[in-house]
């Protein structure tokens, strides 16, 4: 069975500078219409335009907040919280679209994680030793 990729939602806990860098990368990739088809956004047509507008405002306030204004820092943090909500919605839509086109996650700009098995396999030698030890324990307890 093949395991695919999923969006790593690490943008939720990023510091403002790392979030800004990651958000700019994602916005540039999502804004490029040649990378992701318009039909992907058919379920929520205004999502990308609202996200890109909020991202542009966040970029402005991010640079103004570097001067130390408390008002600008508060506005940047509020916009970052809005962007996290947008990014969660976008990630969910892209993961659904990735069922039909797995490359869509790669070109989206999101950080990706490869899905792994839920339970690790036990090595056969260790499993045999464990089974032998369990069998010895059962024989002794019955006496």
N, C-alpha and C positions, 0 to 999 in steps of 0.2 A: 504494500500500500504506500502510496506517495504522500508525503506530508508537505504542505505548501508553506508559504510565508504569511506572516501577519504583521500588521502595523504595531510597532512598539510605541506605546503611548507614554513615553518618557517626557514629553513636553509638559505634562501636568506638574512636574516637580523641578523643572529647570529654573536656574537663576535667570534674572532678566536679560543679561547679556547673551547667555546660551540660548534662551528662548527666542530672542530677537534674531539671532543668526539662523536658527532652525526655521523660524517662521518665514524669514525672507527667502530661504531656499525653497520651502514648500509653496509659497505664494508665486514665486517665479515659475515653478514647474506647473502649477495648476492654472496659472494665467495663460500659459502657452496652449492655444487651442489645437495645435498639431500633435501634442503628446497624448491628450485625453479627449476622447470623442464627446461631443455635446450630448449624445443620448444617455451618457452615464448620469447626467444631472437632471434627467427628465422627471424624476420623482420629487425633486426639490429645486425648481429652476432658479430661484432667487438666492440660493445658498452661496454659490461661488461669487456672485457680484457683491453680496453683503460681506462675505469674508474678505474679499480683496479690498473693499472700501475700509473696513475696520483695520485691516492689516496696514494700509497706507497711513491711517490716523495713528496707529500704534507706532509706526516708524518715526513719525514726526515727534510724538511725545517721548519716545525713547531717547532721541537725540537731545531734546530740550531738558529731559530729566537728568541728563549727565551734568548739567550745570548746577544741580542741587536744589532746584525749586521743589518745595514740598507739594505744591498744587500739581505740578507736572508729574511728580513721582506717583501721586495718588491716581491721577488720570491714566498714567501708563499701566499701573497695576489693575485698574478697572478694565481697561481695554484688553490686557493680557487675560483676565478672567473670561471676557467675552470670546476671545479668540480660542481659548481652550474648549469652550462649548462648541464653537464652529468646527474646530479640528476633530472633536469626537464624532460629530455628525458626518464630516467628510470621510474620516477613517472608516466608519461603518459602511458608507455607500461604496467606497473603493474596495473594501474587503468583499462585499457582495458582488461587485463587478469583476473581481479577480477570479471568480469561479469560471467565468467565460474567457477572460483574458488575463492570465497570470502576470504578464509584463506590466500591467497597469500600476501595480504597487511599486515596481522598480522605478518607473518614470515619474512617480508622484512627488518624490522628494522626502517622503517620510522615512524615519529610521525603521528598519525591518528586523524581525526576529524569525528564525526558522522554527516551525513547530516540531516538537519532539514527542517521543512516546510519553505517555502518562506514567507508566511503570517501567522501571529499568528491568532488563532481563537478568536473571540469576545465571551465572556461569555454570556450565554443566558439571565441572569438577566440584565446585562448592556445593551445588545442589545435591550431588551424589553423596558427599561427605555428610551433609546435613540430614539426608534421608537415612543413611546408615546409623548416624548417632541417634536419631529419633527412634529407629527400630530397636536399637540396643536398650534405650531407656524404657520402652514399652515392655520388653521381656523381663526386666528386673523389677519393675513395679508390681507385676502380677504375683510374685512369690511371697 
